[in-house]
Structure formats: structure tokens, C-alpha cells
Amino acid sequence: MTSVFQIRTAAAGVFRALRLGVLVGALLGAAPAAADFPGDRPGPGTGPSAGPRPGLRQGVLALAPLDDRQGDRSAASAAEAAVRDELETAFDLVAPVQLRDAQRRGRIRSVDGATADELAGLGRETGAGRIITVTLHQALRQTVPRIALSGRAYDTATGELVWAGFESESGLDGRTLLGFGVVDELDVLAARSARRLIGDYLEAVGSRPRRGRGVRRDQAAGAALGRVAIIPLGAVTDRAGTNAAETATEALRAVLYDAGIELASPVLVAEALRELRFTGWGGVDAATRGALRRTLGVDHLITGSLESYDAAGSEREPEPRVALGLRLLDTASGRIVWIGGGERGGWDGQGPFQTGRTYARGDLTLHILRDSVKRLLREGLAGSRNTTENHSRGSAEPNDSDLRGTR
């Protein structure tokens, strides 16, 4: 009788052979590196190619220092190195010291917190047409490691957002029925997630074929929404509420971008909110929505609250539980035109032999957001208004006063 050890040994040998074949194929048939930013779809702040901009080298990127929100220097270093390696396969990267010196001269602590003028200054000094930022939201060194990363790309000439991505996974996500594919080391998981994150950017600009995951783009539904600004989600949960809400906000940004919805740049939105002295995450008032409509051409605002961001289960089989609510607001009328969100556990809908489980909270958040955005695109604003009216039956018509939240 064949032993389990023999089965595992044979499977491992087949895996090594397949991996070697993929590597040889990549070496023999590698495509030339892209010299520009090919394949950009008209979207958030972008349009048809207008040719090279004076003083900026097309195809040159600047990679900002990774924003480590977890304080795990080892995982952050592994992720940042993987991001740089992936980008260097397709683009010329500005030397880290060059961008760092430019930030110091401009007194710019964070690229994501910079103004449009400051981004333009960084572009002029470094010659980069775009700047990419990456944030490490979660890095858990436990029996089952878990990671969450987000990324954004900005056009240095305009400050507009040209890409948004989000990746979250656990060491158990690739586990097979025979027990293979488990990742025990957080740094290995961080590097893998970082490569996937930047792989999404390379797909977005046409340097790699798209994998077809996420929300299917609906141009007609996206056009009906117009230009959308995200107001950072508020946190009702007590479990690291601010960081969890930021994680959910970036996951929402990535889902909306992937669905083809035109997004106002978070840099421009944050700059406008600072000028308004706006501090209420998860909420917005009439003055704020009016200012965003006038200055940024925003047609709708989307915001909401993270109500639960917990972990249950055991140390070896963790089960995340996430609940969040979303609201879409018309900036012209102040009317809430759509309500979305959901509540889910990581083991909901699992298949036989524990297949189909989700172990990372960030990944579960993505599932909830994708389902909500799919429903928004499928129903459209007309169908969503019926949902809103049913939700608010017996009360006054919902408007922007219902969106005021606390941090």
C-alpha cells in the first residue's frame, strides 16, 4: 500500500518539475519591458494619451517608502523589496535616495498626504511621471500568518489617481487537501502578497494580461455614477478601529477602481477636506459635499462605517468576522441613493473538507465589498433608490445629515 509520505514526496517532485518548466518558459519567452505606461484605460483623472509631458520621462516611476502601519520592519522590508523587484521588470525606477532627498527638500513626510502641488514638485525633481505608494495595514506573526497591503499610483502632473489595489491573504489560503501549500513565515507571505499587488498594477497598465478577477467592469453603470469621492470609513468596532477603518477604506478604493468607476484622487480629496477642516470620518455635511462638487467635479460621495472587524476560531484555524455598511450620496441633492455592505464570517459558504474558507480579515472585507459593488452596478441607482426608500420607510427622507459620523 502506498504511504502518505510517498504520496507527498511524489506530489512535491511534480510541483518542482512544473515550477522549473514555468521558469524556463519565462526565460525563453520573456516579453520586452514596457517603455511607457501602455494600456491605461480612461478612468480616474485619466483620458486618451496626450503624449509626453515636458520635464517628465515617460515610463519612469518613483516608489515611495512603504508606509508600515504595523511596525513590523522585517515584513515591511520583504514587501518593499518585492514591490521594487516587480516594478523593475517593466519600468525605470527613480533611485530611493533621489526621491527621499526631494521629499526632504519639500518637507513632504508622506506622499499619500501630499498636496497636488507637492506631487508636481516631486515629479519635476525626480523626472517621474508617476509615484506609487504602498501601505502595510496588517502583519500578524502567529501560527497562521496574515497580511494586508494596499497600493496607489498618482500622476505627478495632476495629482490624480491612476491605479488602486489591495491584497490580503493568510498562510493557509493555498493549502491543498494533502496539506501542501501552507506558508508559515510572515516575511515570505508579505513578499508574495506584494508581488501580487504590483502584478495588479502591471495588469492595469497593460504590461501583463489581466487575470479577470474582482468585479466585472460595467461602463454604462460606471458612467451613471459619474465621478465618485470616497470619504474615509468610520470605525464602530473597538478592535484597532482607526487602522481597521483605513484598511477597509483602501479595500473599497481598490474594488471601485477595479469595477471601472471614476474615482477622485484621495490626495485631492484629502487636500479639500483639510481646507474645510473636516474631521468626521464616516460622515459628511452639506458644506463638504458642495465644496467637493465645485472643486473636484464629484457627482457622488461614498462612505460608511466598519461595524465589526474581529477574529474567532482557533490559533490554527482562525475565522475572521467582518461587518460594514456603505452609503452613496448625491452631491447635488444630498440624497442617499444607495445603501450597501454586509456581514460575513470567514467560514460562511465553505465547501467539503474545509475548502473555500477565508482566514484573513482583509480578504473577507474584499469579498463583502465586491458583492456590494456588483449589486450596485447590477441594479443601478434607480433600483438602489427603492432599497433606500424601503430602508427609510416611516422616517424622513434620508439626506446628508444621516451621514454624519464619528471617528
Secondary structure as the mmCIF struct_conf table of DSSP 4:
data_model
#
loop_
_struct_conf.conf_type_id
_struct_conf.id
_struct_conf.beg_label_comp_id
_struct_conf.beg_label_asym_id
_struct_conf.beg_label_seq_id
_struct_conf.end_label_comp_id
_struct_conf.end_label_asym_id
_struct_conf.end_label_seq_id
HELX_RH_AL_P HELX_RH_AL_P1 VAL A 4 LEU A 28
BEND BEND1 GLY A 29 GLY A 29
HELX_LH_PP_P HELX_LH_PP_P1 ALA A 30 ALA A 34
BEND BEND2 ALA A 35 ASP A 36
TURN_TY1_P TURN_TY1_P1 PRO A 38 GLY A 39
HELX_LH_PP_P HELX_LH_PP_P2 ASP A 40 ARG A 41
BEND BEND3 PRO A 42 PRO A 42
TURN_TY1_P TURN_TY1_P2 PRO A 44 GLY A 45
BEND BEND4 PRO A 48 PRO A 48
HELX_LH_PP_P HELX_LH_PP_P3 PRO A 52 ARG A 53
TURN_TY1_P TURN_TY1_P3 PRO A 54 GLY A 55
STRN STRN1 ARG A 57 LEU A 63
HELX_LH_PP_P HELX_LH_PP_P4 ALA A 64 LEU A 66
STRN STRN2 ASP A 67 ASP A 68
BEND BEND5 ARG A 69 GLN A 70
HELX_RH_AL_P HELX_RH_AL_P2 ARG A 73 GLU A 88
TURN_TY1_P TURN_TY1_P4 THR A 89 ALA A 90
BEND BEND6 PHE A 91 PHE A 91
STRN STRN3 ASP A 92 LEU A 93
HELX_RH_AL_P HELX_RH_AL_P3 PRO A 96 GLY A 106
TURN_TY1_P TURN_TY1_P5 ARG A 107 ARG A 107
BEND BEND7 ARG A 109 ARG A 109
BEND BEND8 VAL A 111 VAL A 111
TURN_TY1_P TURN_TY1_P6 ASP A 112 GLY A 113
HELX_RH_AL_P HELX_RH_AL_P4 ALA A 116 THR A 126
STRN STRN4 ALA A 128 LEU A 140
BEND BEND9 GLN A 142 VAL A 144
STRN STRN5 ARG A 146 ASP A 155
TURN_TY1_P TURN_TY1_P7 THR A 156 THR A 158
STRN STRN6 LEU A 161 SER A 170
TURN_TY1_P TURN_TY1_P8 GLY A 171 GLY A 174
TURN_TY1_P TURN_TY1_P9 LEU A 177 LEU A 178
BEND BEND10 GLY A 179 GLY A 179
BEND BEND11 GLY A 181 GLY A 181
HELX_RH_AL_P HELX_RH_AL_P5 LEU A 186 ALA A 204
TURN_TY1_P TURN_TY1_P10 VAL A 205 GLY A 206
BEND BEND12 SER A 207 ARG A 208
BEND BEND13 GLY A 214 GLY A 214
HELX_LH_PP_P HELX_LH_PP_P5 VAL A 215 ARG A 217
HELX_RH_AL_P HELX_RH_AL_P6 GLN A 219 LEU A 225
STRN STRN7 ARG A 227 ILE A 230
HELX_LH_PP_P HELX_LH_PP_P6 ILE A 231 LEU A 233
STRN STRN8 GLY A 234 ALA A 235
BEND BEND14 ASP A 238 ALA A 240
HELX_RH_AL_P HELX_RH_AL_P7 GLY A 241 ASP A 258
TURN_TY1_P TURN_TY1_P11 ALA A 259 GLY A 260
STRN STRN9 GLU A 262 LEU A 263
HELX_RH_AL_P HELX_RH_AL_P8 PRO A 266 GLU A 275
TURN_TY1_P TURN_TY1_P12 LEU A 276 ARG A 277
TURN_TY1_P TURN_TY1_P13 TRP A 281 GLY A 282
HELX_RH_AL_P HELX_RH_AL_P9 ALA A 286 LEU A 296
STRN STRN10 HIS A 300 GLY A 313
BEND BEND15 GLU A 315 GLU A 317
STRN STRN11 PRO A 318 ASP A 330
TURN_TY1_P TURN_TY1_P14 THR A 331 SER A 333
STRN STRN12 ARG A 335 ARG A 335
STRN STRN13 ILE A 336 GLY A 345
TURN_TY1_P TURN_TY1_P15 GLY A 346 GLY A 349
HELX_RH_3T_P HELX_RH_3T_P1 PRO A 352 GLN A 354
TURN_TY1_P TURN_TY1_P16 THR A 355 GLY A 356
HELX_RH_AL_P HELX_RH_AL_P10 ARG A 361 HIS A 391
TURN_TY1_P TURN_TY1_P17 SER A 392 GLY A 394
BEND BEND16 SER A 395 SER A 395
HELX_LH_PP_P HELX_LH_PP_P7 ALA A 396 PRO A 398
STRN STRN14 ASN A 399 ASN A 399
HELX_RH_3T_P HELX_RH_3T_P2 ASP A 400 LEU A 403
#
